[in-house]
Amino acid sequence: MAMNGYRFTNPRSRDDMEAVYELMRTVFRGEGVDLIIKRLIDHYPDMSLDHVMAVERGGETVAALILIPQTWEVDGLPLRVAEMGCVATHPDHRRRGLQRILNDGFDAYARDNGFDLCALAGIPYFYRQFGYEYAVDLDHSTGIDAEMIPEHASSLEARPFRETDIDAASRMLQEAQSRYHVRCPRTRGVWLMQHRTGHYNGEPFESTALIEEGEVKAYLRYGVKQGDAAFILIEAGMKSPQHAKQVLSYVKEACKRHGLSKVVSKQFYGDEPTRTLIGLGGECVRPYAWQVKALSIPMLLSKLTPLLESRLRDSGYGDLTEALNLNFRKFNVRVIVEHGKAVGVEQNGETRDRTIGLNPYVFPQLLLGHRSLGELMDAYPDVKVRDSHRALMEALFPKKPGYVFHVY
């Protein structure tokens, strides 16, 4: 695709990628965004040059972004997600629609390659113009003064985290993530990438394993911000919640060693040891959120029919037989249910049935449990469900906590 001399392209050579890296260094001075892309290309198992998208003009790369393939789960059902990251436009070429060119190319690639959702953790508001809506919690933060963490004798021995510890740590993370409605399981390949590069979400981290009788009982990933005198707890896993106090004992001792006065946990609020920190008086900051777009609502609902059927059974609608018209104003999605089984999902242009009125842009909030139907009805006049079907819709799409870790 081309517009006023601008052309969409995929880098195909080392020189092409160096042009992308130079753009990132120009736009994000000193932030190391070029190194993030290089780490992904070199270490992330699912990444290739096909996932780097650029706009060039006259042989110069003037805008670019990357697509980071990953898998999210909704109550255990996998969805393929295309994360958009490292979005940049050269200052001399802004306000010329280049991000529209890139987003169109991004969406086309995602559709053609079987992705279900697009997602990003980008700046506020800007991406609404491309159909994104906040739909899954991101970057929880709980802060507490280190002196508020009580002393606690620990029987666990601390040592640097090893590659051989990954299997045990992965089981701990899976157990924690099982409580999230929406989650991103960390593959062994991602564990290895993060461990070998020592980076998570573009930031360096250190890892410690806490051992008892040769067995890993807990692990921590953390960073130290001397300028803020803060210990940043990026992630912690433990075999049992009873180890939370021992993990915090290690954190407190680390604060003493580094002369730090504050602990900031980036974990989900419901995970240990963050729950304990909150109980000790830790203050939670309102989280940001992943911005999400559904590429095809009918295809997404078709993929999630086993989940919808289980919710029908669990909520007393196990014998339901009805054609449910989800009216998205410009189009209708008919979900045909027979005796509690979804036997068909189809899109059509028939929008006269106003029983279930929905907004397609905010529907991911409902689908992914980020907002309840009642919350959306209060906030959006174009989300309106009649009393006859409100309980059914609330059963199909309950509000439930979700939390997605970065994969890089």
C-alpha positions as CSV (number, residue, x, y, z in Angstrom):
1,M,0.0,0.0,0.0
2,A,1.3,3.5,-0.8
3,M,0.1,7.1,0.0
4,N,1.9,10.3,-1.1
5,G,5.1,8.5,-1.6
6,Y,4.9,6.5,1.7
7,R,5.0,2.8,1.3
8,F,4.2,-0.1,3.8
9,T,6.9,-2.7,4.0
10,N,8.4,-5.5,6.0
11,P,12.2,-5.4,6.7
12,R,14.0,-8.3,5.0
13,S,17.6,-7.7,5.8
14,R,20.1,-6.7,8.4
15,D,20.3,-3.2,6.8
16,D,16.5,-2.9,6.8
17,M,16.4,-3.8,10.6
18,E,19.2,-1.3,11.3
19,A,17.0,1.4,9.7
20,V,14.2,0.4,12.1
21,Y,16.6,0.4,15.1
22,E,17.8,3.9,14.1
23,L,14.2,5.1,14.0
24,M,13.6,3.7,17.5
25,R,16.8,5.4,18.8
26,T,15.6,8.7,17.3
27,V,12.1,8.6,18.7
28,F,12.8,6.9,22.0
29,R,16.1,8.5,23.0
30,G,17.9,6.6,25.7
31,E,15.0,4.2,26.3
32,G,16.5,1.1,24.7
33,V,13.5,0.4,22.5
34,D,15.8,-0.7,19.7
35,L,17.3,-3.3,22.1
36,I,13.8,-4.6,23.0
37,I,13.1,-5.4,19.4
38,K,16.5,-6.9,18.9
39,R,16.0,-9.2,21.9
40,L,12.6,-10.3,20.6
41,I,14.0,-11.0,17.1
42,D,17.0,-12.9,18.6
43,H,15.3,-14.8,21.5
44,Y,11.5,-14.8,21.3
45,P,10.5,-18.2,19.8
46,D,7.5,-17.0,17.8
47,M,9.0,-13.8,16.4
48,S,10.3,-13.2,12.9
49,L,10.9,-10.3,10.5
50,D,7.3,-10.8,9.3
51,H,6.3,-9.3,12.6
52,V,8.2,-6.0,12.0
53,M,6.2,-3.5,10.0
54,A,7.4,-0.2,8.6
55,V,6.6,2.7,6.4
56,E,9.3,4.1,4.2
57,R,9.7,7.0,1.9
58,G,12.5,7.6,-0.5
59,G,14.5,4.7,1.0
60,E,14.1,6.1,4.6
61,T,12.2,4.2,7.3
62,V,10.0,6.9,8.9
63,A,7.5,4.8,10.9
64,A,7.4,1.3,12.4
65,L,5.8,-1.1,14.9
66,I,6.1,-4.7,15.8
67,L,3.6,-7.6,16.2
68,I,4.3,-9.8,19.2
69,P,2.5,-13.2,18.9
70,Q,1.2,-14.7,22.1
71,T,-1.6,-16.8,23.6
72,W,-4.0,-15.6,26.2
73,E,-6.5,-17.9,27.9
74,V,-10.1,-17.0,28.9
75,D,-11.0,-19.5,31.7
76,G,-8.6,-22.0,30.1
77,L,-9.7,-21.5,26.5
78,P,-6.8,-20.3,24.3
79,L,-7.0,-17.2,22.1
80,R,-4.3,-16.1,19.7
81,V,-3.4,-12.5,20.5
82,A,-1.4,-10.1,18.3
83,E,0.3,-7.5,20.6
84,M,1.3,-4.2,19.0
85,G,4.4,-2.7,20.4
86,C,7.3,-0.3,19.9
87,V,5.2,2.1,17.9
88,A,7.2,5.0,16.4
89,T,6.9,7.8,13.8
90,H,9.8,10.0,13.0
91,P,9.1,13.6,14.3
92,D,9.5,15.0,10.7
93,H,6.7,12.7,9.4
94,R,4.0,13.0,12.0
95,R,0.3,13.8,11.4
96,R,0.4,12.3,7.9
97,G,-1.7,9.2,8.6
98,L,1.3,6.8,8.8
99,Q,0.0,5.0,11.9
100,R,-3.2,4.4,10.0
101,I,-1.1,2.7,7.3
102,L,0.7,0.6,9.9
103,N,-2.5,-0.3,11.8
104,D,-4.2,-1.4,8.6
105,G,-1.2,-3.6,7.7
106,F,-1.1,-4.9,11.3
107,D,-4.8,-5.8,11.2
108,A,-4.6,-7.5,7.8
109,Y,-1.7,-9.6,8.9
110,A,-3.5,-10.6,12.2
111,R,-6.6,-11.6,10.3
112,D,-4.8,-13.5,7.6
113,N,-2.8,-15.4,10.2
114,G,-5.6,-16.5,12.5
115,F,-5.3,-14.2,15.4
116,D,-8.4,-13.6,17.5
117,L,-7.6,-10.4,19.3
118,C,-5.2,-7.4,18.9
119,A,-3.9,-5.9,22.1
120,L,-1.4,-3.2,23.2
121,A,-0.1,-1.5,26.4
122,G,0.3,1.9,24.7
123,I,-0.3,5.5,25.6
124,P,-3.8,6.6,26.7
125,Y,-6.5,7.5,24.2
126,F,-4.6,7.5,20.9
127,Y,-5.5,3.9,19.9
128,R,-9.2,4.4,20.3
129,Q,-9.2,5.7,16.8
130,F,-8.2,2.2,15.6
131,G,-10.9,0.5,17.6
132,Y,-9.2,-0.4,20.8
133,E,-10.8,-0.4,24.3
134,Y,-9.4,-1.0,27.8
135,A,-10.3,-4.5,28.6
136,V,-7.8,-6.4,30.9
137,D,-5.9,-5.1,34.0
138,L,-2.2,-4.3,33.5
139,D,0.5,-3.1,35.8
140,H,-0.9,-3.3,39.3
141,S,1.2,-1.4,41.8
142,T,1.2,-1.6,45.6
143,G,3.6,0.6,47.6
144,I,4.6,0.3,51.3
145,D,7.4,1.6,53.5
146,A,10.0,-1.1,54.1
147,E,9.9,-0.5,57.8
148,M,6.3,-1.5,57.9
149,I,7.2,-5.1,56.9
150,P,7.8,-7.0,60.2
151,E,10.9,-9.0,61.0
152,H,10.4,-12.7,60.4
153,A,12.8,-15.5,60.9
154,S,13.1,-17.5,57.6
155,S,14.2,-21.1,57.2
156,L,14.6,-20.6,53.4
157,E,18.1,-20.2,51.9
158,A,18.5,-17.6,49.2
159,R,20.6,-18.2,46.1
160,P,20.6,-16.9,42.5
161,F,17.8,-18.3,40.3
162,R,19.1,-21.0,37.9
163,E,17.8,-22.2,34.6
164,T,17.1,-25.6,36.3
165,D,14.7,-23.8,38.6
166,I,12.3,-22.9,35.7
167,D,10.1,-25.9,35.9
168,A,9.4,-25.4,39.6
169,A,8.8,-21.7,39.2
170,S,6.6,-22.3,36.2
171,R,4.3,-24.5,38.3
172,M,4.1,-21.8,40.9
173,L,3.2,-19.2,38.3
174,Q,0.6,-21.4,36.7
175,E,-1.0,-22.0,40.1
176,A,-1.2,-18.2,40.7
177,Q,-2.5,-17.5,37.2
178,S,-5.3,-20.1,37.6
179,R,-7.2,-17.5,39.6
180,Y,-7.3,-15.1,36.7
181,H,-10.2,-15.1,34.2
182,V,-7.9,-13.8,31.5
183,R,-4.2,-14.8,31.6
184,C,-1.2,-15.3,29.5
185,P,0.5,-18.6,30.2
186,R,4.3,-18.3,30.1
187,T,5.8,-20.9,27.8
188,R,9.2,-22.4,28.5
189,G,10.6,-20.5,25.6
190,V,9.6,-17.2,27.2
191,W,11.0,-18.3,30.6
192,L,14.3,-19.1,28.9
193,M,14.3,-15.8,26.9
194,Q,13.6,-13.7,30.0
195,H,16.1,-15.7,32.2
196,R,18.9,-15.6,29.6
197,T,18.5,-11.9,28.7
198,G,17.7,-10.8,32.3
199,H,14.9,-8.5,31.0
200,Y,11.2,-8.3,31.6
201,N,9.0,-5.7,29.9
202,G,12.1,-4.1,28.6
203,E,13.6,-3.6,32.0
204,P,16.5,-5.5,33.6
205,F,15.7,-7.7,36.6
206,E,17.4,-10.0,39.1
207,S,16.1,-13.4,40.2
208,T,16.4,-15.2,43.5
209,A,15.3,-18.7,44.4
210,L,14.4,-19.5,48.1
211,I,15.4,-23.1,48.9
212,E,14.6,-25.5,51.7
213,E,16.3,-28.9,51.8
214,G,17.3,-28.6,48.1
215,E,13.7,-27.8,46.9
216,V,12.6,-24.4,45.5
217,K,9.9,-23.1,47.7
218,A,9.6,-19.6,46.2
219,Y,11.2,-17.3,43.7
220,L,11.4,-13.6,43.2
221,R,12.1,-11.3,40.3
222,Y,13.0,-7.7,41.2
223,G,14.8,-4.5,40.4
224,V,16.3,-1.8,42.5
225,K,15.6,1.9,41.8
226,Q,18.2,3.8,43.8
227,G,16.9,7.1,42.7
228,D,13.5,6.3,44.3
229,A,15.1,4.3,47.1
230,A,12.7,1.5,46.1
231,F,12.8,-2.3,45.8
232,I,10.6,-3.2,42.8
233,L,9.0,-6.6,43.3
234,I,8.2,-7.6,39.7
235,E,7.0,-11.1,40.3
236,A,7.0,-13.7,43.0
237,G,5.9,-17.3,43.1
238,M,5.7,-19.7,46.0
239,K,4.7,-23.3,46.6
240,S,2.4,-22.4,49.4
241,P,0.9,-19.1,50.7
242,Q,2.6,-19.8,54.0
243,H,5.9,-18.8,52.4
244,A,4.7,-15.2,51.9
245,K,6.2,-13.9,55.2
246,Q,9.5,-15.6,54.3
247,V,9.5,-14.0,50.9
248,L,8.9,-10.6,52.5
249,S,11.7,-11.3,55.0
250,Y,14.1,-11.6,52.1
251,V,12.6,-8.4,50.6
252,K,13.2,-6.5,53.9
253,E,16.8,-7.8,54.2
254,A,17.4,-6.7,50.5
255,C,16.1,-3.2,51.3
256,K,18.6,-3.0,54.2
257,R,21.5,-4.2,52.0
258,H,20.7,-1.6,49.3
259,G,19.7,1.2,51.6
260,L,16.1,1.3,50.3
261,S,13.2,2.7,52.1
262,K,10.2,1.6,50.0
263,V,8.8,-1.6,48.5
264,V,6.7,-1.4,45.3
265,S,5.0,-4.7,44.2
266,K,4.0,-5.0,40.5
267,Q,2.0,-8.2,41.1
268,F,-1.7,-8.8,40.8
269,Y,-3.4,-7.4,43.9
270,G,-4.8,-10.9,44.8
271,D,-1.4,-12.7,44.7
272,E,1.0,-13.3,47.6
273,P,3.0,-11.7,49.0
274,T,1.1,-8.6,47.7
275,R,-2.0,-9.5,49.6
276,T,0.1,-9.6,52.8
277,L,1.6,-6.2,51.9
278,I,-1.9,-4.7,51.5
279,G,-2.9,-6.2,54.9
280,L,0.2,-4.4,56.4
281,G,-1.1,-1.1,55.0
282,G,0.3,-1.1,51.5
283,E,-1.4,1.4,49.2
284,C,-2.7,0.2,45.8
285,V,-2.6,2.5,42.7
286,R,-5.4,2.2,40.2
287,P,-4.0,0.0,37.5
288,Y,-3.7,0.7,33.8
289,A,-5.2,-1.7,31.3
290,W,-4.5,-3.6,28.1
291,Q,-6.2,-2.0,25.1
292,V,-7.9,-4.7,23.1
293,K,-9.7,-5.1,19.8
294,A,-11.7,-8.0,18.5
295,L,-10.9,-8.8,14.9
296,S,-14.2,-10.8,14.4
297,I,-16.8,-11.0,17.0
298,P,-18.6,-14.0,15.4
299,M,-15.3,-15.9,15.2
300,L,-14.4,-15.0,18.7
301,L,-17.8,-16.2,20.1
302,S,-17.6,-19.4,18.0
303,K,-14.2,-20.1,19.6
304,L,-15.6,-19.5,23.1
305,T,-18.7,-21.6,22.7
306,P,-17.5,-24.4,25.2
307,L,-17.1,-21.7,27.8
308,L,-20.5,-20.1,27.1
309,E,-22.2,-23.6,27.3
310,S,-20.6,-24.3,30.6
311,R,-21.8,-21.0,32.0
312,L,-25.3,-21.8,30.7
313,R,-25.2,-25.1,32.6
314,D,-23.8,-23.5,35.8
315,S,-26.4,-20.8,35.9
316,G,-29.6,-22.7,35.4
317,Y,-29.9,-22.2,31.6
318,G,-28.8,-25.6,30.7
319,D,-32.0,-26.4,28.8
320,L,-32.1,-23.0,26.9
321,T,-33.3,-23.1,23.3
322,E,-33.3,-19.7,21.6
323,A,-31.7,-17.7,18.9
324,L,-30.0,-14.9,20.7
325,N,-29.6,-11.8,18.6
326,L,-26.7,-9.7,19.7
327,N,-27.4,-6.4,18.1
328,F,-24.2,-4.4,17.5
329,R,-26.2,-1.6,15.7
330,K,-24.4,-1.9,12.4
331,F,-24.5,-5.7,12.3
332,N,-26.2,-8.5,14.2
333,V,-24.6,-11.7,15.6
334,R,-27.0,-14.6,16.1
335,V,-26.0,-17.2,18.6
336,I,-28.3,-20.3,18.1
337,V,-28.7,-22.3,21.3
338,E,-30.5,-25.7,21.4
339,H,-30.9,-27.3,24.8
340,G,-28.0,-25.4,26.2
341,K,-25.7,-26.1,23.3
342,A,-24.4,-23.3,21.0
343,V,-25.0,-24.9,17.6
344,G,-24.3,-21.9,15.4
345,V,-22.9,-18.4,15.4
346,E,-23.5,-16.2,12.4
347,Q,-23.4,-12.5,11.4
348,N,-26.1,-10.8,9.4
349,G,-27.4,-7.3,8.7
350,E,-30.7,-7.7,10.5
351,T,-30.7,-5.2,13.4
352,R,-34.4,-4.8,14.1
353,D,-34.4,-7.0,17.3
354,R,-33.3,-4.6,20.1
355,T,-33.6,-7.1,23.0
356,I,-29.8,-7.3,23.4
357,G,-28.2,-4.0,22.2
358,L,-24.4,-3.8,22.4
359,N,-21.5,-1.6,21.4
360,P,-18.9,-3.5,19.3
361,Y,-16.0,-1.4,20.5
362,V,-16.6,-2.0,24.2
363,F,-17.7,-5.6,23.8
364,P,-14.2,-6.9,24.7
365,Q,-14.7,-5.4,28.2
366,L,-17.8,-7.6,28.6
367,L,-16.3,-10.6,26.9
368,L,-13.1,-10.6,29.0
369,G,-14.8,-9.8,32.3
370,H,-13.3,-6.4,32.7
371,R,-16.7,-4.7,33.2
372,S,-20.1,-6.0,34.2
373,L,-23.1,-5.6,32.0
374,G,-24.6,-3.2,34.5
375,E,-21.5,-1.1,34.5
376,L,-21.5,-0.9,30.7
377,M,-25.2,-0.1,30.6
378,D,-24.6,2.8,33.1
379,A,-21.7,4.1,31.0
380,Y,-22.9,3.6,27.5
381,P,-26.4,4.4,26.3
382,D,-25.8,2.1,23.3
383,V,-25.4,-0.9,25.6
384,K,-29.0,-1.7,26.5
385,V,-30.4,-5.2,27.4
386,R,-34.0,-5.7,28.2
387,D,-35.0,-7.1,31.6
388,S,-36.2,-10.4,29.9
389,H,-32.5,-11.2,28.9
390,R,-30.4,-9.3,31.4
391,A,-29.9,-12.3,33.8
392,L,-29.0,-14.5,30.9
393,M,-26.4,-12.0,29.5
394,E,-24.9,-11.6,33.0
395,A,-24.6,-15.4,33.3
396,L,-22.9,-15.6,29.9
397,F,-20.5,-12.7,30.5
398,P,-19.8,-12.3,34.2
399,K,-17.3,-9.7,35.6
400,K,-14.2,-11.6,36.7
401,P,-10.6,-10.5,37.4
402,G,-8.0,-10.9,34.7
403,Y,-4.3,-10.1,34.6
404,V,-1.9,-10.5,31.8
405,F,1.9,-10.5,32.2
406,H,4.2,-9.1,29.4
407,V,5.9,-11.9,27.4
408,Y,9.1,-9.9,26.8
